[in-house]
Amino acid sequence: MPLFEYRCETCSQEFEILVRGGEPPACPDCGDVHLQKLFSEPAVAQVGGMSQNLPMAPSCPPGPLPCSPTCCRLP
């Protein structure tokens, strides 16, 4: 079930909701179904409980994963 972000056109409430197939979403605040779907940023992939979007030291080689157990990626 995908999670989508919406803004209610009636009460302007912004919310996230799991959308099940064929079931139209409704505002949890006022119950209206006149909604504007908002742009959602995708979740960041996790590797071993750590984000791949870690800042890098200037000397760190390019690539998405740590280069060694003592990698120069900053915590």
PDB file with SEQRES, HELIX, SHEET and CRYST1 records, atoms N, CA, C and O in Angstrom:
SEQRES   1 A   75  MET PRO LEU PHE GLU TYR ARG CYS GLU THR CYS SER GLN          
SEQRES   2 A   75  GLU PHE GLU ILE LEU VAL ARG GLY GLY GLU PRO PRO ALA          
SEQRES   3 A   75  CYS PRO ASP CYS GLY ASP VAL HIS LEU GLN LYS LEU PHE          
SEQRES   4 A   75  SER GLU PRO ALA VAL ALA GLN VAL GLY GLY MET SER GLN          
SEQRES   5 A   75  ASN LEU PRO MET ALA PRO SER CYS PRO PRO GLY PRO LEU          
SEQRES   6 A   75  PRO CYS SER PRO THR CYS CYS ARG LEU PRO                      
SHEET    1 AA1 3 GLU A  14  LEU A  18  0                                        
SHEET    2 AA1 3 LEU A   3  CYS A   8 -1                                        
SHEET    3 AA1 3 LEU A  35  LYS A  37 -1                                        
SHEET    1 AA2 2 GLN A  46  VAL A  47  0                                        
SHEET    2 AA2 2 MET A  50  SER A  51 -1                                        
CRYST1    1.000    1.000    1.000  90.00  90.00  90.00 P 1           1          
ATOM      1  N   MET A   1       0.847  -1.192   0.000  1.00  0.00           N  
ATOM      2  CA  MET A   1       0.000   0.000   0.000  1.00  0.00           C  
ATOM      3  C   MET A   1       0.885   1.245   0.000  1.00  0.00           C  
ATOM      4  O   MET A   1       1.687   1.440   0.914  1.00  0.00           O  
ATOM      5  N   PRO A   2       0.744   2.063  -0.997  1.00  0.00           N  
ATOM      6  CA  PRO A   2       1.560   3.278  -1.066  1.00  0.00           C  
ATOM      7  C   PRO A   2       1.082   4.355  -0.097  1.00  0.00           C  
ATOM      8  O   PRO A   2      -0.109   4.482   0.190  1.00  0.00           O  
ATOM      9  N   LEU A   3       2.040   5.115   0.389  1.00  0.00           N  
ATOM     10  CA  LEU A   3       1.773   6.242   1.280  1.00  0.00           C  
ATOM     11  C   LEU A   3       1.861   7.517   0.450  1.00  0.00           C  
ATOM     12  O   LEU A   3       2.885   7.777  -0.182  1.00  0.00           O  
ATOM     13  N   PHE A   4       0.786   8.319   0.448  1.00  0.00           N  
ATOM     14  CA  PHE A   4       0.742   9.552  -0.329  1.00  0.00           C  
ATOM     15  C   PHE A   4       0.477  10.740   0.575  1.00  0.00           C  
ATOM     16  O   PHE A   4      -0.103  10.604   1.652  1.00  0.00           O  
ATOM     17  N   GLU A   5       0.914  11.917   0.117  1.00  0.00           N  
ATOM     18  CA  GLU A   5       0.652  13.172   0.826  1.00  0.00           C  
ATOM     19  C   GLU A   5      -0.418  13.945   0.070  1.00  0.00           C  
ATOM     20  O   GLU A   5      -0.397  14.014  -1.159  1.00  0.00           O  
ATOM     21  N   TYR A   6      -1.354  14.526   0.816  1.00  0.00           N  
ATOM     22  CA  TYR A   6      -2.445  15.291   0.228  1.00  0.00           C  
ATOM     23  C   TYR A   6      -2.669  16.586   0.992  1.00  0.00           C  
ATOM     24  O   TYR A   6      -2.260  16.727   2.145  1.00  0.00           O  
ATOM     25  N   ARG A   7      -3.330  17.534   0.322  1.00  0.00           N  
ATOM     26  CA  ARG A   7      -3.844  18.747   0.963  1.00  0.00           C  
ATOM     27  C   ARG A   7      -5.331  18.792   0.654  1.00  0.00           C  
ATOM     28  O   ARG A   7      -5.736  18.675  -0.502  1.00  0.00           O  
ATOM     29  N   CYS A   8      -6.143  18.962   1.692  1.00  0.00           N  
ATOM     30  CA  CYS A   8      -7.589  19.047   1.527  1.00  0.00           C  
ATOM     31  C   CYS A   8      -7.931  20.411   0.927  1.00  0.00           C  
ATOM     32  O   CYS A   8      -7.496  21.444   1.435  1.00  0.00           O  
ATOM     33  N   GLU A   9      -8.714  20.409  -0.160  1.00  0.00           N  
ATOM     34  CA  GLU A   9      -9.104  21.665  -0.799  1.00  0.00           C  
ATOM     35  C   GLU A   9     -10.162  22.413   0.017  1.00  0.00           C  
ATOM     36  O   GLU A   9     -10.382  23.603  -0.210  1.00  0.00           O  
ATOM     37  N   THR A  10     -10.811  21.746   0.947  1.00  0.00           N  
ATOM     38  CA  THR A  10     -11.848  22.379   1.768  1.00  0.00           C  
ATOM     39  C   THR A  10     -11.275  23.039   3.015  1.00  0.00           C  
ATOM     40  O   THR A  10     -11.559  24.205   3.290  1.00  0.00           O  
ATOM     41  N   CYS A  11     -10.458  22.290   3.779  1.00  0.00           N  
ATOM     42  CA  CYS A  11      -9.964  22.823   5.059  1.00  0.00           C  
ATOM     43  C   CYS A  11      -8.462  23.116   5.060  1.00  0.00           C  
ATOM     44  O   CYS A  11      -7.934  23.584   6.069  1.00  0.00           O  
ATOM     45  N   SER A  12      -7.769  22.852   3.961  1.00  0.00           N  
ATOM     46  CA  SER A  12      -6.327  23.103   3.787  1.00  0.00           C  
ATOM     47  C   SER A  12      -5.431  22.234   4.669  1.00  0.00           C  
ATOM     48  O   SER A  12      -4.234  22.500   4.778  1.00  0.00           O  
ATOM     49  N   GLN A  13      -5.980  21.219   5.287  1.00  0.00           N  
ATOM     50  CA  GLN A  13      -5.193  20.295   6.110  1.00  0.00           C  
ATOM     51  C   GLN A  13      -4.263  19.484   5.216  1.00  0.00           C  
ATOM     52  O   GLN A  13      -4.710  18.962   4.194  1.00  0.00           O  
ATOM     53  N   GLU A  14      -2.965  19.359   5.573  1.00  0.00           N  
ATOM     54  CA  GLU A  14      -2.020  18.500   4.866  1.00  0.00           C  
ATOM     55  C   GLU A  14      -1.822  17.242   5.679  1.00  0.00           C  
ATOM     56  O   GLU A  14      -1.681  17.297   6.900  1.00  0.00           O  
ATOM     57  N   PHE A  15      -1.812  16.084   4.987  1.00  0.00           N  
ATOM     58  CA  PHE A  15      -1.702  14.816   5.705  1.00  0.00           C  
ATOM     59  C   PHE A  15      -1.137  13.748   4.782  1.00  0.00           C  
ATOM     60  O   PHE A  15      -1.132  13.897   3.560  1.00  0.00           O  
ATOM     61  N   GLU A  16      -0.656  12.658   5.399  1.00  0.00           N  
ATOM     62  CA  GLU A  16      -0.206  11.460   4.687  1.00  0.00           C  
ATOM     63  C   GLU A  16      -1.223  10.371   4.946  1.00  0.00           C  
ATOM     64  O   GLU A  16      -1.786  10.280   6.037  1.00  0.00           O  
ATOM     65  N   ILE A  17      -1.460   9.541   3.935  1.00  0.00           N  
ATOM     66  CA  ILE A  17      -2.423   8.460   4.118  1.00  0.00           C  
ATOM     67  C   ILE A  17      -2.025   7.273   3.249  1.00  0.00           C  
ATOM     68  O   ILE A  17      -1.554   7.447   2.125  1.00  0.00           O  
ATOM     69  N   LEU A  18      -2.217   6.066   3.777  1.00  0.00           N  
ATOM     70  CA  LEU A  18      -2.022   4.842   3.002  1.00  0.00           C  
ATOM     71  C   LEU A  18      -3.232   4.686   2.100  1.00  0.00           C  
ATOM     72  O   LEU A  18      -4.370   4.732   2.567  1.00  0.00           O  
ATOM     73  N   VAL A  19      -2.991   4.501   0.805  1.00  0.00           N  
ATOM     74  CA  VAL A  19      -4.089   4.390  -0.153  1.00  0.00           C  
ATOM     75  C   VAL A  19      -4.210   2.945  -0.596  1.00  0.00           C  
ATOM     76  O   VAL A  19      -3.283   2.386  -1.181  1.00  0.00           O  
ATOM     77  N   ARG A  20      -5.347   2.347  -0.317  1.00  0.00           N  
ATOM     78  CA  ARG A  20      -5.625   0.973  -0.749  1.00  0.00           C  
ATOM     79  C   ARG A  20      -6.267   1.035  -2.128  1.00  0.00           C  
ATOM     80  O   ARG A  20      -6.975   1.991  -2.444  1.00  0.00           O  
ATOM     81  N   GLY A  21      -6.024   0.029  -2.938  1.00  0.00           N  
ATOM     82  CA  GLY A  21      -6.536  -0.010  -4.302  1.00  0.00           C  
ATOM     83  C   GLY A  21      -8.031   0.209  -4.383  1.00  0.00           C  
ATOM     84  O   GLY A  21      -8.800  -0.471  -3.703  1.00  0.00           O  
ATOM     85  N   GLY A  22      -8.453   1.162  -5.216  1.00  0.00           N  
ATOM     86  CA  GLY A  22      -9.869   1.420  -5.449  1.00  0.00           C  
ATOM     87  C   GLY A  22     -10.568   2.206  -4.363  1.00  0.00           C  
ATOM     88  O   GLY A  22     -11.735   2.562  -4.525  1.00  0.00           O  
ATOM     89  N   GLU A  23      -9.903   2.486  -3.271  1.00  0.00           N  
ATOM     90  CA  GLU A  23     -10.516   3.214  -2.159  1.00  0.00           C  
ATOM     91  C   GLU A  23     -10.094   4.675  -2.227  1.00  0.00           C  
ATOM     92  O   GLU A  23      -8.913   4.969  -2.045  1.00  0.00           O  
ATOM     93  N   PRO A  24     -11.023   5.613  -2.485  1.00  0.00           N  
ATOM     94  CA  PRO A  24     -10.629   7.026  -2.573  1.00  0.00           C  
ATOM     95  C   PRO A  24     -10.252   7.577  -1.191  1.00  0.00           C  
ATOM     96  O   PRO A  24     -10.960   7.326  -0.216  1.00  0.00           O  
ATOM     97  N   PRO A  25      -9.149   8.320  -1.100  1.00  0.00           N  
ATOM     98  CA  PRO A  25      -8.751   8.886   0.186  1.00  0.00           C  
ATOM     99  C   PRO A  25      -9.678  10.035   0.585  1.00  0.00           C  
ATOM    100  O   PRO A  25     -10.286  10.686  -0.265  1.00  0.00           O  
ATOM    101  N   ALA A  26      -9.770  10.265   1.880  1.00  0.00           N  
ATOM    102  CA  ALA A  26     -10.571  11.364   2.416  1.00  0.00           C  
ATOM    103  C   ALA A  26      -9.766  12.086   3.489  1.00  0.00           C  
ATOM    104  O   ALA A  26      -8.905  11.488   4.134  1.00  0.00           O  
ATOM    105  N   CYS A  27     -10.045  13.358   3.674  1.00  0.00           N  
ATOM    106  CA  CYS A  27      -9.371  14.164   4.679  1.00  0.00           C  
ATOM    107  C   CYS A  27      -9.702  13.631   6.074  1.00  0.00           C  
ATOM    108  O   CYS A  27     -10.878  13.471   6.403  1.00  0.00           O  
ATOM    109  N   PRO A  28      -8.686  13.353   6.901  1.00  0.00           N  
ATOM    110  CA  PRO A  28      -8.955  12.867   8.263  1.00  0.00           C  
ATOM    111  C   PRO A  28      -9.552  13.943   9.160  1.00  0.00           C  
ATOM    112  O   PRO A  28     -10.132  13.633  10.201  1.00  0.00           O  
ATOM    113  N   ASP A  29      -9.413  15.222   8.758  1.00  0.00           N  
ATOM    114  CA  ASP A  29      -9.921  16.319   9.578  1.00  0.00           C  
ATOM    115  C   ASP A  29     -11.405  16.585   9.317  1.00  0.00           C  
ATOM    116  O   ASP A  29     -12.214  16.617  10.244  1.00  0.00           O  
ATOM    117  N   CYS A  30     -11.755  16.779   8.007  1.00  0.00           N  
ATOM    118  CA  CYS A  30     -13.142  17.140   7.688  1.00  0.00           C  
ATOM    119  C   CYS A  30     -13.894  16.053   6.927  1.00  0.00           C  
ATOM    120  O   CYS A  30     -15.113  16.139   6.777  1.00  0.00           O  
ATOM    121  N   GLY A  31     -13.181  15.022   6.441  1.00  0.00           N  
ATOM    122  CA  GLY A  31     -13.831  13.921   5.738  1.00  0.00           C  
ATOM    123  C   GLY A  31     -14.076  14.161   4.255  1.00  0.00           C  
ATOM    124  O   GLY A  31     -14.604  13.279   3.577  1.00  0.00           O  
ATOM    125  N   ASP A  32     -13.708  15.325   3.733  1.00  0.00           N  
ATOM    126  CA  ASP A  32     -13.944  15.639   2.328  1.00  0.00           C  
ATOM    127  C   ASP A  32     -13.006  14.829   1.431  1.00  0.00           C  
ATOM    128  O   ASP A  32     -11.906  14.464   1.847  1.00  0.00           O  
ATOM    129  N   VAL A  33     -13.440  14.552   0.210  1.00  0.00           N  
ATOM    130  CA  VAL A  33     -12.628  13.792  -0.739  1.00  0.00           C  
ATOM    131  C   VAL A  33     -12.036  14.683  -1.830  1.00  0.00           C  
ATOM    132  O   VAL A  33     -11.394  14.175  -2.749  1.00  0.00           O  
ATOM    133  N   HIS A  34     -12.236  15.997  -1.750  1.00  0.00           N  
ATOM    134  CA  HIS A  34     -11.645  16.930  -2.706  1.00  0.00           C  
ATOM    135  C   HIS A  34     -10.231  17.264  -2.233  1.00  0.00           C  
ATOM    136  O   HIS A  34     -10.016  18.184  -1.444  1.00  0.00           O  
ATOM    137  N   LEU A  35      -9.269  16.479  -2.747  1.00  0.00           N  
ATOM    138  CA  LEU A  35      -7.888  16.561  -2.273  1.00  0.00           C  
ATOM    139  C   LEU A  35      -6.948  16.894  -3.413  1.00  0.00           C  
ATOM    140  O   LEU A  35      -7.197  16.559  -4.571  1.00  0.00           O  
ATOM    141  N   GLN A  36      -5.862  17.561  -3.057  1.00  0.00           N  
ATOM    142  CA  GLN A  36      -4.774  17.828  -3.993  1.00  0.00           C  
ATOM    143  C   GLN A  36      -3.614  16.939  -3.588  1.00  0.00           C  
ATOM    144  O   GLN A  36      -3.150  16.999  -2.449  1.00  0.00           O  
ATOM    145  N   LYS A  37      -3.140  16.107  -4.521  1.00  0.00           N  
ATOM    146  CA  LYS A  37      -2.010  15.238  -4.225  1.00  0.00           C  
ATOM    147  C   LYS A  37      -0.745  16.082  -4.247  1.00  0.00           C  
ATOM    148  O   LYS A  37      -0.514  16.832  -5.195  1.00  0.00           O  
ATOM    149  N   LEU A  38       0.080  15.963  -3.203  1.00  0.00           N  
ATOM    150  CA  LEU A  38       1.314  16.730  -3.076  1.00  0.00           C  
ATOM    151  C   LEU A  38       2.497  15.901  -3.529  1.00  0.00           C  
ATOM    152  O   LEU A  38       2.453  14.671  -3.525  1.00  0.00           O  
ATOM    153  N   PHE A  39       3.554  16.592  -3.919  1.00  0.00           N  
ATOM    154  CA  PHE A  39       4.789  15.916  -4.293  1.00  0.00           C  
ATOM    155  C   PHE A  39       5.471  15.402  -3.038  1.00  0.00           C  
ATOM    156  O   PHE A  39       5.679  16.161  -2.091  1.00  0.00           O  
ATOM    157  N   SER A  40       5.820  14.131  -3.017  1.00  0.00           N  
ATOM    158  CA  SER A  40       6.511  13.519  -1.880  1.00  0.00           C  
ATOM    159  C   SER A  40       7.931  13.179  -2.280  1.00  0.00           C  
ATOM    160  O   SER A  40       8.164  12.644  -3.364  1.00  0.00           O  
ATOM    161  N   GLU A  41       8.885  13.487  -1.411  1.00  0.00           N  
ATOM    162  CA  GLU A  41      10.261  13.098  -1.662  1.00  0.00           C  
ATOM    163  C   GLU A  41      10.406  11.622  -1.314  1.00  0.00           C  
ATOM    164  O   GLU A  41       9.879  11.171  -0.297  1.00  0.00           O  
ATOM    165  N   PRO A  42      11.114  10.866  -2.149  1.00  0.00           N  
ATOM    166  CA  PRO A  42      11.293   9.446  -1.853  1.00  0.00           C  
ATOM    167  C   PRO A  42      12.141   9.246  -0.600  1.00  0.00           C  
ATOM    168  O   PRO A  42      12.964  10.089  -0.244  1.00  0.00           O  
ATOM    169  N   ALA A  43      11.922   8.128   0.048  1.00  0.00           N  
ATOM    170  CA  ALA A  43      12.696   7.789   1.240  1.00  0.00           C  
ATOM    171  C   ALA A  43      14.134   7.501   0.839  1.00  0.00           C  
ATOM    172  O   ALA A  43      14.383   7.066  -0.286  1.00  0.00           O  
ATOM    173  N   VAL A  44      15.078   7.733   1.729  1.00  0.00           N  
ATOM    174  CA  VAL A  44      16.492   7.470   1.487  1.00  0.00           C  
ATOM    175  C   VAL A  44      16.762   6.019   1.828  1.00  0.00           C  
ATOM    176  O   VAL A  44      16.349   5.534   2.881  1.00  0.00           O  
ATOM    177  N   ALA A  45      17.458   5.323   0.936  1.00  0.00           N  
ATOM    178  CA  ALA A  45      17.796   3.919   1.169  1.00  0.00           C  
ATOM    179  C   ALA A  45      18.718   3.806   2.381  1.00  0.00           C  
ATOM    180  O   ALA A  45      19.562   4.670   2.615  1.00  0.00           O  
ATOM    181  N   GLN A  46      18.547   2.745   3.136  1.00  0.00           N  
ATOM    182  CA  GLN A  46      19.361   2.497   4.315  1.00  0.00           C  
ATOM    183  C   GLN A  46      20.242   1.275   4.072  1.00  0.00           C  
ATOM    184  O   GLN A  46      19.783   0.285   3.502  1.00  0.00           O  
ATOM    185  N   VAL A  47      21.489   1.335   4.495  1.00  0.00           N  
ATOM    186  CA  VAL A  47      22.406   0.210   4.408  1.00  0.00           C  
ATOM    187  C   VAL A  47      22.963  -0.017   5.800  1.00  0.00           C  
ATOM    188  O   VAL A  47      23.677   0.832   6.334  1.00  0.00           O  
ATOM    189  N   GLY A  48      22.642  -1.154   6.387  1.00  0.00           N  
ATOM    190  CA  GLY A  48      23.151  -1.461   7.716  1.00  0.00           C  
ATOM    191  C   GLY A  48      22.741  -0.436   8.751  1.00  0.00           C  
ATOM    192  O   GLY A  48      23.484  -0.176   9.698  1.00  0.00           O  
ATOM    193  N   GLY A  49      21.553   0.154   8.582  1.00  0.00           N  
ATOM    194  CA  GLY A  49      21.056   1.121   9.545  1.00  0.00           C  
ATOM    195  C   GLY A  49      21.616   2.520   9.365  1.00  0.00           C  
ATOM    196  O   GLY A  49      21.294   3.412  10.150  1.00  0.00           O  
ATOM    197  N   MET A  50      22.458   2.739   8.336  1.00  0.00           N  
ATOM    198  CA  MET A  50      23.028   4.057   8.102  1.00  0.00           C  
ATOM    199  C   MET A  50      22.596   4.561   6.731  1.00  0.00           C  
ATOM    200  O   MET A  50      22.508   3.781   5.782  1.00  0.00           O  
ATOM    201  N   SER A  51      22.332   5.822   6.625  1.00  0.00           N  
ATOM    202  CA  SER A  51      21.950   6.427   5.359  1.00  0.00           C  
ATOM    203  C   SER A  51      23.121   6.426   4.396  1.00  0.00           C  
ATOM    204  O   SER A  51      24.270   6.587   4.806  1.00  0.00           O  
ATOM    205  N   GLN A  52      22.825   6.243   3.096  1.00  0.00           N  
ATOM    206  CA  GLN A  52      23.871   6.310   2.081  1.00  0.00           C  
ATOM    207  C   GLN A  52      24.220   7.750   1.757  1.00  0.00           C  
ATOM    208  O   GLN A  52      25.229   7.987   1.093  1.00  0.00           O  
ATOM    209  N   ASN A  53      23.439   8.713   2.191  1.00  0.00           N  
ATOM    210  CA  ASN A  53      23.686  10.113   1.873  1.00  0.00           C  
ATOM    211  C   ASN A  53      24.502  10.799   2.958  1.00  0.00           C  
ATOM    212  O   ASN A  53      24.183  11.914   3.369  1.00  0.00           O  
ATOM    213  N   LEU A  54      25.533  10.144   3.411  1.00  0.00           N  
ATOM    214  CA  LEU A  54      26.389  10.726   4.435  1.00  0.00           C  
ATOM    215  C   LEU A  54      27.334  11.730   3.801  1.00  0.00           C  
ATOM    216  O   LEU A  54      27.753  11.539   2.660  1.00  0.00           O  
ATOM    217  N   PRO A  55      27.682  12.802   4.517  1.00  0.00           N  
ATOM    218  CA  PRO A  55      28.675  13.719   3.976  1.00  0.00           C  
ATOM    219  C   PRO A  55      30.023  13.011   3.884  1.00  0.00           C  
ATOM    220  O   PRO A  55      30.304  12.086   4.647  1.00  0.00           O  
ATOM    221  N   MET A  56      30.855  13.457   2.937  1.00  0.00           N  
ATOM    222  CA  MET A  56      32.152  12.815   2.740  1.00  0.00           C  
ATOM    223  C   MET A  56      33.282  13.774   3.046  1.00  0.00           C  
ATOM    224  O   MET A  56      33.168  14.985   2.852  1.00  0.00           O  
ATOM    225  N   ALA A  57      34.362  13.216   3.523  1.00  0.00           N  
ATOM    226  CA  ALA A  57      35.584  13.992   3.687  1.00  0.00           C  
ATOM    227  C   ALA A  57      36.131  14.281   2.289  1.00  0.00           C  
ATOM    228  O   ALA A  57      35.880  13.503   1.369  1.00  0.00           O  
ATOM    229  N   PRO A  58      36.868  15.373   2.105  1.00  0.00           N  
ATOM    230  CA  PRO A  58      37.394  15.702   0.777  1.00  0.00           C  
ATOM    231  C   PRO A  58      38.264  14.600   0.172  1.00  0.00           C  
ATOM    232  O   PRO A  58      38.343  14.492  -1.052  1.00  0.00           O  
ATOM    233  N   SER A  59      38.909  13.791   0.984  1.00  0.00           N  
ATOM    234  CA  SER A  59      39.794  12.739   0.472  1.00  0.00           C  
ATOM    235  C   SER A  59      39.065  11.427   0.202  1.00  0.00           C  
ATOM    236  O   SER A  59      39.692  10.469  -0.249  1.00  0.00           O  
ATOM    237  N   CYS A  60      37.783  11.355   0.459  1.00  0.00           N  
ATOM    238  CA  CYS A  60      37.028  10.113   0.302  1.00  0.00           C  
ATOM    239  C   CYS A  60      36.801   9.805  -1.180  1.00  0.00           C  
ATOM    240  O   CYS A  60      36.456  10.707  -1.944  1.00  0.00           O  
ATOM    241  N   PRO A  61      36.988   8.543  -1.603  1.00  0.00           N  
ATOM    242  CA  PRO A  61      36.743   8.195  -3.002  1.00  0.00           C  
ATOM    243  C   PRO A  61      35.253   8.244  -3.315  1.00  0.00           C  
ATOM    244  O   PRO A  61      34.435   8.073  -2.411  1.00  0.00           O  
ATOM    245  N   PRO A  62      34.875   8.475  -4.581  1.00  0.00           N  
ATOM    246  CA  PRO A  62      33.464   8.531  -4.939  1.00  0.00           C  
ATOM    247  C   PRO A  62      32.807   7.170  -4.807  1.00  0.00           C  
ATOM    248  O   PRO A  62      33.482   6.141  -4.859  1.00  0.00           O  
ATOM    249  N   GLY A  63      31.507   7.162  -4.639  1.00  0.00           N  
ATOM    250  CA  GLY A  63      30.742   5.924  -4.544  1.00  0.00           C  
ATOM    251  C   GLY A  63      29.739   6.005  -3.417  1.00  0.00           C  
ATOM    252  O   GLY A  63      29.917   6.779  -2.477  1.00  0.00           O  
ATOM    253  N   PRO A  64      28.676   5.204  -3.504  1.00  0.00           N  
ATOM    254  CA  PRO A  64      27.611   5.290  -2.509  1.00  0.00           C  
ATOM    255  C   PRO A  64      27.893   4.552  -1.206  1.00  0.00           C  
ATOM    256  O   PRO A  64      27.258   4.848  -0.194  1.00  0.00           O  
ATOM    257  N   LEU A  65      28.821   3.602  -1.197  1.00  0.00           N  
ATOM    258  CA  LEU A  65      29.052   2.786  -0.006  1.00  0.00           C  
ATOM    259  C   LEU A  65      30.407   3.087   0.616  1.00  0.00           C  
ATOM    260  O   LEU A  65      31.306   3.575  -0.069  1.00  0.00           O  
ATOM    261  N   PRO A  66      30.567   2.803   1.906  1.00  0.00           N  
ATOM    262  CA  PRO A  66      31.872   2.970   2.544  1.00  0.00           C  
ATOM    263  C   PRO A  66      32.915   2.132   1.820  1.00  0.00           C  
ATOM    264  O   PRO A  66      32.624   1.023   1.371  1.00  0.00           O  
ATOM    265  N   CYS A  67      34.132   2.661   1.705  1.00  0.00           N  
ATOM    266  CA  CYS A  67      35.190   1.978   0.957  1.00  0.00           C  
ATOM    267  C   CYS A  67      35.927   0.928   1.786  1.00  0.00           C  
ATOM    268  O   CYS A  67      36.594   0.061   1.221  1.00  0.00           O  
ATOM    269  N   SER A  68      35.820   0.988   3.112  1.00  0.00           N  
ATOM    270  CA  SER A  68      36.483   0.025   3.973  1.00  0.00           C  
ATOM    271  C   SER A  68      35.881   0.135   5.370  1.00  0.00           C  
ATOM    272  O   SER A  68      35.096   1.045   5.634  1.00  0.00           O  
ATOM    273  N   PRO A  69      36.241  -0.786   6.273  1.00  0.00           N  
ATOM    274  CA  PRO A  69      35.734  -0.679   7.653  1.00  0.00           C  
ATOM    275  C   PRO A  69      36.171   0.611   8.343  1.00  0.00           C  
ATOM    276  O   PRO A  69      35.508   1.067   9.275  1.00  0.00           O  
ATOM    277  N   THR A  70      37.258   1.190   7.906  1.00  0.00           N  
ATOM    278  CA  THR A  70      37.731   2.458   8.478  1.00  0.00           C  
ATOM    279  C   THR A  70      37.522   3.596   7.474  1.00  0.00           C  
ATOM    280  O   THR A  70      38.362   4.486   7.342  1.00  0.00           O  
ATOM    281  N   CYS A  71      36.411   3.549   6.785  1.00  0.00           N  
ATOM    282  CA  CYS A  71      36.101   4.504   5.718  1.00  0.00           C  
ATOM    283  C   CYS A  71      36.161   5.949   6.207  1.00  0.00           C  
ATOM    284  O   CYS A  71      35.927   6.247   7.378  1.00  0.00           O  
ATOM    285  N   CYS A  72      36.482   6.828   5.264  1.00  0.00           N  
ATOM    286  CA  CYS A  72      36.586   8.251   5.596  1.00  0.00           C  
ATOM    287  C   CYS A  72      35.226   8.950   5.589  1.00  0.00           C  
ATOM    288  O   CYS A  72      35.180  10.172   5.731  1.00  0.00           O  
ATOM    289  N   ARG A  73      34.132   8.232   5.430  1.00  0.00           N  
ATOM    290  CA  ARG A  73      32.805   8.839   5.498  1.00  0.00           C  
ATOM    291  C   ARG A  73      32.618   9.422   6.899  1.00  0.00           C  
ATOM    292  O   ARG A  73      32.962   8.781   7.892  1.00  0.00           O  
ATOM    293  N   LEU A  74      32.085  10.608   6.977  1.00  0.00           N  
ATOM    294  CA  LEU A  74      31.866  11.246   8.267  1.00  0.00           C  
ATOM    295  C   LEU A  74      30.593  10.722   8.911  1.00  0.00           C  
ATOM    296  O   LEU A  74      29.627  10.482   8.186  1.00  0.00           O  
ATOM    297  N   PRO A  75      30.527  10.529  10.223  1.00  0.00           N  
ATOM    298  CA  PRO A  75      29.323  10.000  10.861  1.00  0.00           C  
ATOM    299  C   PRO A  75      28.164  10.966  10.801  1.00  0.00           C  
ATOM    300  O   PRO A  75      27.079  10.660  11.297  1.00  0.00           O  
TER     301      PRO A  75                                                      
END                                                                             
